[in-house]
Amino acid sequence: MSMKKDRTAERKRRKLRIKYKIRGTHDRPRLCIYKSLNHIYAQLIDDENGTTIVSASTLDMDLKDKVKGSNVNSAKLIGEVIAKKAKEKGITRVVFDRNGYIYHGKVKALADSARESGLKF
């Protein structure tokens, strides 16, 4: 029997560890990201009410022609878009939820882009 650990199982363990420490409120929602093999998704979530305030992804119709797949450039664009939508709703401060992903590559690009566009976390 192999002792090799599954990458997805490790991410889920990290995700659970983070989940108990991070809560999004209406004043300071949780910026949650998810990345699949083909797309990147970002949401601002109010955990008190259980609602999604704004969302952005590479599947959005207005971004469909600007992005190609799930790469660092797409992540930067999604970070800018989510920050712009948050500002329109009057949100400037968020709690960053990396959703168990290691903070590098696409996750780091999205976070840095959102910070440069005006979100504070």
Secondary structure, 3 states (H helix, E strand, C coil): CCCCCCHHHHHHHHHHHHHCCCCCCCCCCEEEEEECCCCEEEEEEECCCCEEEEEEECCCCCCCCCCCCCCHHHHHHHHHHHHHHHHHCCCCECEEECCCCCCCCHHHHHHHHHHHCCCEC
